[in-house]
């Protein structure tokens, strides 16, 4: 099976305990994870990839990831669908 990644934060959807976000009508959304996309909207309110990267790098730091790993895990964020407009 092909791995799908959240098109907002880059997390593999297989790592999402809920398996994806939710639409306004409660349907499962498989483009975004359950953290980024809830009931048809983005609760974080971020408008740029940079904001998401900053948030994720802080989180990764809390989890003990070093600077190189933090950069590596977040460098592709601007290429994800949510930020490409
Ligand atoms: Zn996400």
PDB file of the backbone (N, CA, C, O) and the ligand in Angstrom, with CONECT records:
HET     ZN  A 101       1
ATOM      1  N   UNK A   1       0.839  -1.195   0.000  1.00  0.00           N
ATOM      2  CA  UNK A   1       0.000   0.000   0.000  1.00  0.00           C
ATOM      3  C   UNK A   1       0.878   1.251   0.000  1.00  0.00           C
ATOM      4  O   UNK A   1       1.896   1.320   0.689  1.00  0.00           O
ATOM      5  N   UNK A   2       0.464   2.215  -0.775  1.00  0.00           N
ATOM      6  CA  UNK A   2       1.244   3.434  -0.860  1.00  0.00           C
ATOM      7  C   UNK A   2       1.004   4.300   0.376  1.00  0.00           C
ATOM      8  O   UNK A   2      -0.128   4.470   0.829  1.00  0.00           O
ATOM      9  N   UNK A   3       2.093   4.836   0.902  1.00  0.00           N
ATOM     10  CA  UNK A   3       1.983   5.679   2.082  1.00  0.00           C
ATOM     11  C   UNK A   3       1.462   7.062   1.698  1.00  0.00           C
ATOM     12  O   UNK A   3       1.951   7.668   0.745  1.00  0.00           O
ATOM     13  N   UNK A   4       0.484   7.555   2.428  1.00  0.00           N
ATOM     14  CA  UNK A   4       0.021   8.918   2.182  1.00  0.00           C
ATOM     15  C   UNK A   4       0.428   9.809   3.342  1.00  0.00           C
ATOM     16  O   UNK A   4       0.436   9.398   4.502  1.00  0.00           O
ATOM     17  N   UNK A   5       0.762  11.035   2.991  1.00  0.00           N
ATOM     18  CA  UNK A   5       1.197  11.992   3.992  1.00  0.00           C
ATOM     19  C   UNK A   5       0.214  13.146   4.071  1.00  0.00           C
ATOM     20  O   UNK A   5      -0.348  13.578   3.064  1.00  0.00           O
ATOM     21  N   UNK A   6       0.022  13.629   5.277  1.00  0.00           N
ATOM     22  CA  UNK A   6      -0.831  14.803   5.471  1.00  0.00           C
ATOM     23  C   UNK A   6      -0.307  15.944   4.618  1.00  0.00           C
ATOM     24  O   UNK A   6       0.878  16.268   4.690  1.00  0.00           O
ATOM     25  N   UNK A   7      -1.166  16.565   3.808  1.00  0.00           N
ATOM     26  CA  UNK A   7      -0.754  17.635   2.904  1.00  0.00           C
ATOM     27  C   UNK A   7      -0.698  18.986   3.601  1.00  0.00           C
ATOM     28  O   UNK A   7      -0.700  20.034   2.955  1.00  0.00           O
ATOM     29  N   UNK A   8      -0.648  18.947   4.917  1.00  0.00           N
ATOM     30  CA  UNK A   8      -0.497  20.178   5.683  1.00  0.00           C
ATOM     31  C   UNK A   8       0.756  20.132   6.544  1.00  0.00           C
ATOM     32  O   UNK A   8       1.540  21.080   6.560  1.00  0.00           O
ATOM     33  N   UNK A   9       0.946  19.013   7.269  1.00  0.00           N
ATOM     34  CA  UNK A   9       2.094  18.919   8.186  1.00  0.00           C
ATOM     35  C   UNK A   9       3.095  17.853   7.774  1.00  0.00           C
ATOM     36  O   UNK A   9       4.191  17.805   8.333  1.00  0.00           O
ATOM     37  N   UNK A  10       2.754  16.983   6.802  1.00  0.00           N
ATOM     38  CA  UNK A  10       3.698  15.990   6.325  1.00  0.00           C
ATOM     39  C   UNK A  10       3.755  14.700   7.114  1.00  0.00           C
ATOM     40  O   UNK A  10       4.566  13.825   6.810  1.00  0.00           O
ATOM     41  N   UNK A  11       2.908  14.567   8.121  1.00  0.00           N
ATOM     42  CA  UNK A  11       2.901  13.338   8.912  1.00  0.00           C
ATOM     43  C   UNK A  11       2.291  12.191   8.096  1.00  0.00           C
ATOM     44  O   UNK A  11       1.301  12.395   7.394  1.00  0.00           O
ATOM     45  N   UNK A  12       2.884  10.965   8.184  1.00  0.00           N
ATOM     46  CA  UNK A  12       2.243   9.845   7.490  1.00  0.00           C
ATOM     47  C   UNK A  12       0.869   9.565   8.106  1.00  0.00           C
ATOM     48  O   UNK A  12       0.735   9.492   9.328  1.00  0.00           O
ATOM     49  N   UNK A  13      -0.139   9.410   7.264  1.00  0.00           N
ATOM     50  CA  UNK A  13      -1.488   9.196   7.798  1.00  0.00           C
ATOM     51  C   UNK A  13      -1.599   7.870   8.538  1.00  0.00           C
ATOM     52  O   UNK A  13      -2.506   7.685   9.349  1.00  0.00           O
ATOM     53  N   UNK A  14      -0.675   6.942   8.260  1.00  0.00           N
ATOM     54  CA  UNK A  14      -0.695   5.677   8.987  1.00  0.00           C
ATOM     55  C   UNK A  14      -0.311   5.890  10.454  1.00  0.00           C
ATOM     56  O   UNK A  14      -0.604   5.050  11.306  1.00  0.00           O
ATOM     57  N   UNK A  15       0.351   7.024  10.746  1.00  0.00           N
ATOM     58  CA  UNK A  15       0.734   7.326  12.121  1.00  0.00           C
ATOM     59  C   UNK A  15      -0.372   8.091  12.851  1.00  0.00           C
ATOM     60  O   UNK A  15      -0.272   8.363  14.048  1.00  0.00           O
ATOM     61  N   UNK A  16      -1.424   8.430  12.111  1.00  0.00           N
ATOM     62  CA  UNK A  16      -2.545   9.145  12.704  1.00  0.00           C
ATOM     63  C   UNK A  16      -3.533   8.128  13.282  1.00  0.00           C
ATOM     64  O   UNK A  16      -4.107   7.336  12.534  1.00  0.00           O
ATOM     65  N   UNK A  17      -3.738   8.140  14.598  1.00  0.00           N
ATOM     66  CA  UNK A  17      -4.642   7.146  15.192  1.00  0.00           C
ATOM     67  C   UNK A  17      -6.051   7.185  14.606  1.00  0.00           C
ATOM     68  O   UNK A  17      -6.768   6.185  14.637  1.00  0.00           O
ATOM     69  N   UNK A  18      -6.448   8.351  14.067  1.00  0.00           N
ATOM     70  CA  UNK A  18      -7.792   8.443  13.476  1.00  0.00           C
ATOM     71  C   UNK A  18      -7.791   8.216  11.977  1.00  0.00           C
ATOM     72  O   UNK A  18      -8.852   8.154  11.356  1.00  0.00           O
ATOM     73  N   UNK A  19      -6.618   8.093  11.397  1.00  0.00           N
ATOM     74  CA  UNK A  19      -6.513   7.771   9.972  1.00  0.00           C
ATOM     75  C   UNK A  19      -6.877   8.885   9.022  1.00  0.00           C
ATOM     76  O   UNK A  19      -7.076   8.631   7.834  1.00  0.00           O
ATOM     77  N   UNK A  20      -6.971  10.120   9.503  1.00  0.00           N
ATOM     78  CA  UNK A  20      -7.248  11.247   8.620  1.00  0.00           C
ATOM     79  C   UNK A  20      -8.125  12.290   9.288  1.00  0.00           C
ATOM     80  O   UNK A  20      -8.653  12.078  10.380  1.00  0.00           O
ATOM     81  N   UNK A  21      -8.270  13.420   8.612  1.00  0.00           N
ATOM     82  CA  UNK A  21      -9.102  14.499   9.145  1.00  0.00           C
ATOM     83  C   UNK A  21     -10.582  14.228   8.929  1.00  0.00           C
ATOM     84  O   UNK A  21     -10.962  13.177   8.413  1.00  0.00           O
ATOM     85  N   UNK A  22     -11.416  15.185   9.329  1.00  0.00           N
ATOM     86  CA  UNK A  22     -12.860  15.030   9.143  1.00  0.00           C
ATOM     87  C   UNK A  22     -13.454  16.216   8.396  1.00  0.00           C
ATOM     88  O   UNK A  22     -13.053  17.362   8.597  1.00  0.00           O
ATOM     89  N   UNK A  23     -14.415  15.917   7.533  1.00  0.00           N
ATOM     90  CA  UNK A  23     -15.144  16.959   6.815  1.00  0.00           C
ATOM     91  C   UNK A  23     -16.231  17.522   7.729  1.00  0.00           C
ATOM     92  O   UNK A  23     -16.525  16.970   8.788  1.00  0.00           O
ATOM     93  N   UNK A  24     -16.815  18.632   7.292  1.00  0.00           N
ATOM     94  CA  UNK A  24     -17.864  19.277   8.078  1.00  0.00           C
ATOM     95  C   UNK A  24     -19.022  18.313   8.361  1.00  0.00           C
ATOM     96  O   UNK A  24     -19.656  18.389   9.413  1.00  0.00           O
ATOM     97  N   UNK A  25     -19.292  17.406   7.415  1.00  0.00           N
ATOM     98  CA  UNK A  25     -20.399  16.463   7.603  1.00  0.00           C
ATOM     99  C   UNK A  25     -19.957  15.175   8.297  1.00  0.00           C
ATOM    100  O   UNK A  25     -20.737  14.229   8.405  1.00  0.00           O
ATOM    101  N   UNK A  26     -18.714  15.135   8.766  1.00  0.00           N
ATOM    102  CA  UNK A  26     -18.239  13.986   9.516  1.00  0.00           C
ATOM    103  C   UNK A  26     -17.532  12.919   8.709  1.00  0.00           C
ATOM    104  O   UNK A  26     -16.998  11.961   9.269  1.00  0.00           O
ATOM    105  N   UNK A  27     -17.524  13.081   7.374  1.00  0.00           N
ATOM    106  CA  UNK A  27     -16.828  12.104   6.545  1.00  0.00           C
ATOM    107  C   UNK A  27     -15.327  12.185   6.767  1.00  0.00           C
ATOM    108  O   UNK A  27     -14.804  13.232   7.149  1.00  0.00           O
ATOM    109  N   UNK A  28     -14.641  11.084   6.528  1.00  0.00           N
ATOM    110  CA  UNK A  28     -13.197  11.021   6.672  1.00  0.00           C
ATOM    111  C   UNK A  28     -12.511  11.738   5.529  1.00  0.00           C
ATOM    112  O   UNK A  28     -12.884  11.571   4.367  1.00  0.00           O
ATOM    113  N   UNK A  29     -11.517  12.531   5.856  1.00  0.00           N
ATOM    114  CA  UNK A  29     -10.703  13.183   4.834  1.00  0.00           C
ATOM    115  C   UNK A  29      -9.329  12.529   4.841  1.00  0.00           C
ATOM    116  O   UNK A  29      -8.677  12.460   5.883  1.00  0.00           O
ATOM    117  N   UNK A  30      -8.888  12.053   3.688  1.00  0.00           N
ATOM    118  CA  UNK A  30      -7.623  11.320   3.640  1.00  0.00           C
ATOM    119  C   UNK A  30      -6.469  12.127   3.071  1.00  0.00           C
ATOM    120  O   UNK A  30      -5.417  11.576   2.748  1.00  0.00           O
ATOM    121  N   UNK A  31      -6.666  13.416   2.951  1.00  0.00           N
ATOM    122  CA  UNK A  31      -5.603  14.268   2.451  1.00  0.00           C
ATOM    123  C   UNK A  31      -4.862  14.913   3.620  1.00  0.00           C
ATOM    124  O   UNK A  31      -3.671  15.211   3.539  1.00  0.00           O
ATOM    125  N   UNK A  32      -5.598  15.117   4.700  1.00  0.00           N
ATOM    126  CA  UNK A  32      -5.011  15.765   5.866  1.00  0.00           C
ATOM    127  C   UNK A  32      -5.187  14.899   7.113  1.00  0.00           C
ATOM    128  O   UNK A  32      -6.083  14.058   7.175  1.00  0.00           O
ATOM    129  N   UNK A  33      -4.322  15.116   8.103  1.00  0.00           N
ATOM    130  CA  UNK A  33      -4.415  14.317   9.331  1.00  0.00           C
ATOM    131  C   UNK A  33      -5.458  14.909  10.278  1.00  0.00           C
ATOM    132  O   UNK A  33      -5.986  15.997  10.050  1.00  0.00           O
ATOM    133  N   UNK A  34      -5.735  14.170  11.333  1.00  0.00           N
ATOM    134  CA  UNK A  34      -6.792  14.596  12.255  1.00  0.00           C
ATOM    135  C   UNK A  34      -6.376  15.789  13.116  1.00  0.00           C
ATOM    136  O   UNK A  34      -7.223  16.439  13.730  1.00  0.00           O
ATOM    137  N   UNK A  35      -5.062  16.078  13.163  1.00  0.00           N
ATOM    138  CA  UNK A  35      -4.622  17.255  13.922  1.00  0.00           C
ATOM    139  C   UNK A  35      -4.840  18.520  13.102  1.00  0.00           C
ATOM    140  O   UNK A  35      -5.261  19.553  13.623  1.00  0.00           O
ATOM    141  N   UNK A  36      -4.547  18.418  11.807  1.00  0.00           N
ATOM    142  CA  UNK A  36      -4.582  19.595  10.938  1.00  0.00           C
ATOM    143  C   UNK A  36      -5.983  19.939  10.465  1.00  0.00           C
ATOM    144  O   UNK A  36      -6.311  21.116  10.316  1.00  0.00           O
ATOM    145  N   UNK A  37      -6.809  18.940  10.230  1.00  0.00           N
ATOM    146  CA  UNK A  37      -8.087  19.168   9.567  1.00  0.00           C
ATOM    147  C   UNK A  37      -9.227  18.582  10.383  1.00  0.00           C
ATOM    148  O   UNK A  37      -9.327  17.364  10.530  1.00  0.00           O
ATOM    149  N   UNK A  38     -10.076  19.434  10.909  1.00  0.00           N
ATOM    150  CA  UNK A  38     -11.187  18.966  11.741  1.00  0.00           C
ATOM    151  C   UNK A  38     -12.480  19.639  11.313  1.00  0.00           C
ATOM    152  O   UNK A  38     -12.549  20.866  11.242  1.00  0.00           O
ATOM    153  N   UNK A  39     -13.490  18.856  11.030  1.00  0.00           N
ATOM    154  CA  UNK A  39     -14.800  19.363  10.620  1.00  0.00           C
ATOM    155  C   UNK A  39     -14.732  20.360   9.473  1.00  0.00           C
ATOM    156  O   UNK A  39     -15.395  21.397   9.483  1.00  0.00           O
ATOM    157  N   UNK A  40     -13.910  20.015   8.482  1.00  0.00           N
ATOM    158  CA  UNK A  40     -13.857  20.842   7.281  1.00  0.00           C
ATOM    159  C   UNK A  40     -13.008  22.093   7.381  1.00  0.00           C
ATOM    160  O   UNK A  40     -13.045  22.931   6.480  1.00  0.00           O
ATOM    161  N   UNK A  41     -12.247  22.240   8.445  1.00  0.00           N
ATOM    162  CA  UNK A  41     -11.384  23.418   8.512  1.00  0.00           C
ATOM    163  C   UNK A  41     -10.057  23.122   9.203  1.00  0.00           C
ATOM    164  O   UNK A  41      -9.856  22.055   9.783  1.00  0.00           O
ATOM    165  N   UNK A  42      -9.156  24.107   9.123  1.00  0.00           N
ATOM    166  CA  UNK A  42      -7.859  23.977   9.774  1.00  0.00           C
ATOM    167  C   UNK A  42      -7.884  24.760  11.081  1.00  0.00           C
ATOM    168  O   UNK A  42      -7.806  25.989  11.067  1.00  0.00           O
ATOM    169  N   UNK A  43      -7.993  24.066  12.202  1.00  0.00           N
ATOM    170  CA  UNK A  43      -8.115  24.772  13.482  1.00  0.00           C
ATOM    171  C   UNK A  43      -6.879  25.603  13.849  1.00  0.00           C
ATOM    172  O   UNK A  43      -6.981  26.524  14.659  1.00  0.00           O
ATOM    173  N   UNK A  44      -5.710  25.291  13.266  1.00  0.00           N
ATOM    174  CA  UNK A  44      -4.509  26.047  13.621  1.00  0.00           C
ATOM    175  C   UNK A  44      -4.517  27.465  13.053  1.00  0.00           C
ATOM    176  O   UNK A  44      -3.878  28.363  13.601  1.00  0.00           O
ATOM    177  N   UNK A  45      -5.251  27.662  11.942  1.00  0.00           N
ATOM    178  CA  UNK A  45      -5.348  28.991  11.362  1.00  0.00           C
ATOM    179  C   UNK A  45      -4.087  29.500  10.691  1.00  0.00           C
ATOM    180  O   UNK A  45      -3.997  30.687  10.378  1.00  0.00           O
ATOM    181  N   UNK A  46      -3.111  28.633  10.461  1.00  0.00           N
ATOM    182  CA  UNK A  46      -1.873  29.065   9.818  1.00  0.00           C
ATOM    183  C   UNK A  46      -2.141  29.440   8.372  1.00  0.00           C
ATOM    184  O   UNK A  46      -2.964  28.820   7.699  1.00  0.00           O
ATOM    185  N   UNK A  47      -1.436  30.465   7.903  1.00  0.00           N
ATOM    186  CA  UNK A  47      -1.617  30.892   6.523  1.00  0.00           C
ATOM    187  C   UNK A  47      -0.369  30.662   5.684  1.00  0.00           C
ATOM    188  O   UNK A  47      -0.405  30.840   4.466  1.00  0.00           O
ATOM    189  N   UNK A  48       0.731  30.270   6.314  1.00  0.00           N
ATOM    190  CA  UNK A  48       1.947  30.029   5.535  1.00  0.00           C
ATOM    191  C   UNK A  48       2.669  28.778   6.019  1.00  0.00           C
ATOM    192  O   UNK A  48       2.538  28.354   7.167  1.00  0.00           O
ATOM    193  N   UNK A  49       3.446  28.200   5.082  1.00  0.00           N
ATOM    194  CA  UNK A  49       4.227  27.013   5.410  1.00  0.00           C
ATOM    195  C   UNK A  49       5.203  27.317   6.542  1.00  0.00           C
ATOM    196  O   UNK A  49       5.508  26.461   7.373  1.00  0.00           O
ATOM    197  N   UNK A  50       5.685  28.562   6.551  1.00  0.00           N
ATOM    198  CA  UNK A  50       6.656  28.959   7.566  1.00  0.00           C
ATOM    199  C   UNK A  50       6.098  28.812   8.986  1.00  0.00           C
ATOM    200  O   UNK A  50       6.807  28.392   9.900  1.00  0.00           O
ATOM    201  N   UNK A  51       4.824  29.163   9.158  1.00  0.00           N
ATOM    202  CA  UNK A  51       4.198  29.033  10.478  1.00  0.00           C
ATOM    203  C   UNK A  51       4.128  27.567  10.899  1.00  0.00           C
ATOM    204  O   UNK A  51       4.399  27.220  12.049  1.00  0.00           O
ATOM    205  N   UNK A  52       3.759  26.716   9.943  1.00  0.00           N
ATOM    206  CA  UNK A  52       3.683  25.282  10.222  1.00  0.00           C
ATOM    207  C   UNK A  52       5.067  24.734  10.552  1.00  0.00           C
ATOM    208  O   UNK A  52       5.215  23.944  11.485  1.00  0.00           O
ATOM    209  N   UNK A  53       6.070  25.142   9.803  1.00  0.00           N
ATOM    210  CA  UNK A  53       7.431  24.678  10.057  1.00  0.00           C
ATOM    211  C   UNK A  53       7.901  25.097  11.447  1.00  0.00           C
ATOM    212  O   UNK A  53       8.508  24.311  12.175  1.00  0.00           O
ATOM    213  N   UNK A  54       7.614  26.334  11.797  1.00  0.00           N
ATOM    214  CA  UNK A  54       8.024  26.832  13.108  1.00  0.00           C
ATOM    215  C   UNK A  54       7.371  25.997  14.215  1.00  0.00           C
ATOM    216  O   UNK A  54       8.026  25.601  15.179  1.00  0.00           O
ATOM    217  N   UNK A  55       6.074  25.741  14.057  1.00  0.00           N
ATOM    218  CA  UNK A  55       5.330  24.952  15.034  1.00  0.00           C
ATOM    219  C   UNK A  55       5.907  23.534  15.160  1.00  0.00           C
ATOM    220  O   UNK A  55       6.136  23.033  16.261  1.00  0.00           O
ATOM    221  N   UNK A  56       6.135  22.904  13.998  1.00  0.00           N
ATOM    222  CA  UNK A  56       6.622  21.519  14.012  1.00  0.00           C
ATOM    223  C   UNK A  56       8.039  21.415  14.578  1.00  0.00           C
ATOM    224  O   UNK A  56       8.360  20.471  15.300  1.00  0.00           O
ATOM    225  N   UNK A  57       8.888  22.402  14.239  1.00  0.00           N
ATOM    226  CA  UNK A  57      10.262  22.355  14.739  1.00  0.00           C
ATOM    227  C   UNK A  57      10.304  22.489  16.245  1.00  0.00           C
ATOM    228  O   UNK A  57      11.143  21.879  16.909  1.00  0.00           O
ATOM    229  N   UNK A  58       9.399  23.285  16.782  1.00  0.00           N
ATOM    230  CA  UNK A  58       9.313  23.438  18.234  1.00  0.00           C
ATOM    231  C   UNK A  58       8.884  22.105  18.859  1.00  0.00           C
ATOM    232  O   UNK A  58       9.450  21.652  19.853  1.00  0.00           O
ATOM    233  N   UNK A  59       7.874  21.498  18.248  1.00  0.00           N
ATOM    234  CA  UNK A  59       7.379  20.207  18.731  1.00  0.00           C
ATOM    235  C   UNK A  59       8.469  19.128  18.694  1.00  0.00           C
ATOM    236  O   UNK A  59       8.650  18.368  19.646  1.00  0.00           O
ATOM    237  N   UNK A  60       9.191  19.085  17.561  1.00  0.00           N
ATOM    238  CA  UNK A  60      10.245  18.085  17.401  1.00  0.00           C
ATOM    239  C   UNK A  60      11.358  18.310  18.424  1.00  0.00           C
ATOM    240  O   UNK A  60      11.946  17.356  18.934  1.00  0.00           O
ATOM    241  N   UNK A  61      11.634  19.559  18.713  1.00  0.00           N
ATOM    242  CA  UNK A  61      12.652  19.892  19.705  1.00  0.00           C
ATOM    243  C   UNK A  61      12.220  19.346  21.064  1.00  0.00           C
ATOM    244  O   UNK A  61      13.023  18.766  21.794  1.00  0.00           O
ATOM    245  N   UNK A  62      10.948  19.537  21.391  1.00  0.00           N
ATOM    246  CA  UNK A  62      10.411  19.018  22.658  1.00  0.00           C
ATOM    247  C   UNK A  62      10.551  17.501  22.731  1.00  0.00           C
ATOM    248  O   UNK A  62      10.722  16.925  23.805  1.00  0.00           O
ATOM    249  N   UNK A  63      10.472  16.869  21.559  1.00  0.00           N
ATOM    250  CA  UNK A  63      10.582  15.408  21.529  1.00  0.00           C
ATOM    251  C   UNK A  63      12.025  14.938  21.464  1.00  0.00           C
ATOM    252  O   UNK A  63      12.288  13.737  21.390  1.00  0.00           O
ATOM    253  N   UNK A  64      12.973  15.889  21.493  1.00  0.00           N
ATOM    254  CA  UNK A  64      14.381  15.532  21.580  1.00  0.00           C
ATOM    255  C   UNK A  64      15.123  15.399  20.262  1.00  0.00           C
ATOM    256  O   UNK A  64      16.235  14.874  20.231  1.00  0.00           O
ATOM    257  N   UNK A  65      14.516  15.874  19.154  1.00  0.00           N
ATOM    258  CA  UNK A  65      15.200  15.808  17.863  1.00  0.00           C
ATOM    259  C   UNK A  65      16.235  16.928  17.753  1.00  0.00           C
ATOM    260  O   UNK A  65      15.983  18.056  18.176  1.00  0.00           O
ATOM    261  N   UNK A  66      17.407  16.609  17.179  1.00  0.00           N
ATOM    262  CA  UNK A  66      18.451  17.604  16.980  1.00  0.00           C
ATOM    263  C   UNK A  66      18.137  18.506  15.797  1.00  0.00           C
ATOM    264  O   UNK A  66      17.214  18.227  15.032  1.00  0.00           O
ATOM    265  N   UNK A  67      18.910  19.605  15.638  1.00  0.00           N
ATOM    266  CA  UNK A  67      18.644  20.600  14.589  1.00  0.00           C
ATOM    267  C   UNK A  67      18.624  20.029  13.179  1.00  0.00           C
ATOM    268  O   UNK A  67      17.762  20.393  12.379  1.00  0.00           O
ATOM    269  N   UNK A  68      19.549  19.148  12.865  1.00  0.00           N
ATOM    270  CA  UNK A  68      19.617  18.589  11.514  1.00  0.00           C
ATOM    271  C   UNK A  68      18.379  17.764  11.203  1.00  0.00           C
ATOM    272  O   UNK A  68      17.801  17.877  10.122  1.00  0.00           O
ATOM    273  N   UNK A  69      17.984  16.945  12.146  1.00  0.00           N
ATOM    274  CA  UNK A  69      16.788  16.106  12.000  1.00  0.00           C
ATOM    275  C   UNK A  69      15.536  16.987  11.891  1.00  0.00           C
ATOM    276  O   UNK A  69      14.633  16.698  11.105  1.00  0.00           O
ATOM    277  N   UNK A  70      15.492  18.037  12.666  1.00  0.00           N
ATOM    278  CA  UNK A  70      14.333  18.947  12.625  1.00  0.00           C
ATOM    279  C   UNK A  70      14.226  19.595  11.253  1.00  0.00           C
ATOM    280  O   UNK A  70      13.135  19.718  10.696  1.00  0.00           O
ATOM    281  N   UNK A  71      15.364  20.007  10.714  1.00  0.00           N
ATOM    282  CA  UNK A  71      15.379  20.608   9.390  1.00  0.00           C
ATOM    283  C   UNK A  71      14.922  19.580   8.348  1.00  0.00           C
ATOM    284  O   UNK A  71      14.094  19.870   7.485  1.00  0.00           O
ATOM    285  N   UNK A  72      15.485  18.370   8.455  1.00  0.00           N
ATOM    286  CA  UNK A  72      15.182  17.325   7.488  1.00  0.00           C
ATOM    287  C   UNK A  72      13.695  16.968   7.476  1.00  0.00           C
ATOM    288  O   UNK A  72      13.108  16.780   6.411  1.00  0.00           O
ATOM    289  N   UNK A  73      13.100  16.876   8.642  1.00  0.00           N
ATOM    290  CA  UNK A  73      11.707  16.442   8.746  1.00  0.00           C
ATOM    291  C   UNK A  73      10.698  17.520   8.339  1.00  0.00           C
ATOM    292  O   UNK A  73       9.527  17.219   8.107  1.00  0.00           O
ATOM    293  N   UNK A  74      11.146  18.761   8.253  1.00  0.00           N
ATOM    294  CA  UNK A  74      10.194  19.835   7.951  1.00  0.00           C
ATOM    295  C   UNK A  74      10.513  20.575   6.652  1.00  0.00           C
ATOM    296  O   UNK A  74       9.769  21.472   6.257  1.00  0.00           O
ATOM    297  N   UNK A  75      11.612  20.209   5.984  1.00  0.00           N
ATOM    298  CA  UNK A  75      12.035  20.987   4.804  1.00  0.00           C
ATOM    299  C   UNK A  75      11.053  20.900   3.647  1.00  0.00           C
ATOM    300  O   UNK A  75      11.000  21.812   2.822  1.00  0.00           O
ATOM    301  N   UNK A  76      10.261  19.809   3.563  1.00  0.00           N
ATOM    302  CA  UNK A  76       9.359  19.626   2.429  1.00  0.00           C
ATOM    303  C   UNK A  76       7.977  20.257   2.651  1.00  0.00           C
ATOM    304  O   UNK A  76       7.128  20.227   1.760  1.00  0.00           O
ATOM    305  N   UNK A  77       7.762  20.818   3.820  1.00  0.00           N
ATOM    306  CA  UNK A  77       6.435  21.390   4.127  1.00  0.00           C
ATOM    307  C   UNK A  77       5.920  22.360   3.044  1.00  0.00           C
ATOM    308  O   UNK A  77       4.752  22.281   2.662  1.00  0.00           O
ATOM    309  N   UNK A  78       6.781  23.278   2.542  1.00  0.00           N
ATOM    310  CA  UNK A  78       6.263  24.220   1.525  1.00  0.00           C
ATOM    311  C   UNK A  78       5.775  23.556   0.241  1.00  0.00           C
ATOM    312  O   UNK A  78       5.048  24.181  -0.530  1.00  0.00           O
ATOM    313  N   UNK A  79       6.157  22.307  -0.006  1.00  0.00           N
ATOM    314  CA  UNK A  79       5.722  21.646  -1.232  1.00  0.00           C
ATOM    315  C   UNK A  79       4.375  20.935  -1.056  1.00  0.00           C
ATOM    316  O   UNK A  79       3.813  20.435  -2.031  1.00  0.00           O
ATOM    317  N   UNK A  80       3.863  20.885   0.154  1.00  0.00           N
ATOM    318  CA  UNK A  80       2.597  20.190   0.401  1.00  0.00           C
ATOM    319  C   UNK A  80       1.423  21.024  -0.132  1.00  0.00           C
ATOM    320  O   UNK A  80       1.497  22.247  -0.247  1.00  0.00           O
ATOM    321  N   UNK A  81       0.340  20.308  -0.451  1.00  0.00           N
ATOM    322  CA  UNK A  81      -0.774  20.921  -1.174  1.00  0.00           C
ATOM    323  C   UNK A  81      -1.376  22.161  -0.486  1.00  0.00           C
ATOM    324  O   UNK A  81      -1.738  23.134  -1.147  1.00  0.00           O
ATOM    325  N   UNK A  82      -1.474  22.108   0.838  1.00  0.00           N
ATOM    326  CA  UNK A  82      -2.103  23.230   1.549  1.00  0.00           C
ATOM    327  C   UNK A  82      -1.359  24.547   1.333  1.00  0.00           C
ATOM    328  O   UNK A  82      -1.967  25.617   1.348  1.00  0.00           O
ATOM    329  N   UNK A  83      -0.048  24.466   1.134  1.00  0.00           N
ATOM    330  CA  UNK A  83       0.783  25.678   1.075  1.00  0.00           C
ATOM    331  C   UNK A  83       1.146  26.079  -0.337  1.00  0.00           C
ATOM    332  O   UNK A  83       1.815  27.094  -0.534  1.00  0.00           O
ATOM    333  N   UNK A  84       0.727  25.319  -1.312  1.00  0.00           N
ATOM    334  CA  UNK A  84       1.164  25.566  -2.686  1.00  0.00           C
ATOM    335  C   UNK A  84       0.229  26.463  -3.453  1.00  0.00           C
ATOM    336  O   UNK A  84      -0.053  26.159  -4.612  1.00  0.00           O
ATOM    337  N   UNK A  85      -0.266  27.531  -2.902  1.00  0.00           N
ATOM    338  CA  UNK A  85      -1.152  28.355  -3.725  1.00  0.00           C
ATOM    339  C   UNK A  85      -0.700  29.803  -3.772  1.00  0.00           C
ATOM    340  O   UNK A  85      -1.339  30.628  -4.424  1.00  0.00           O
TER     341      UNK A  85
HETATM  342 ZN    ZN A 101      -1.350  17.189   9.470  1.00  0.00          ZN
END
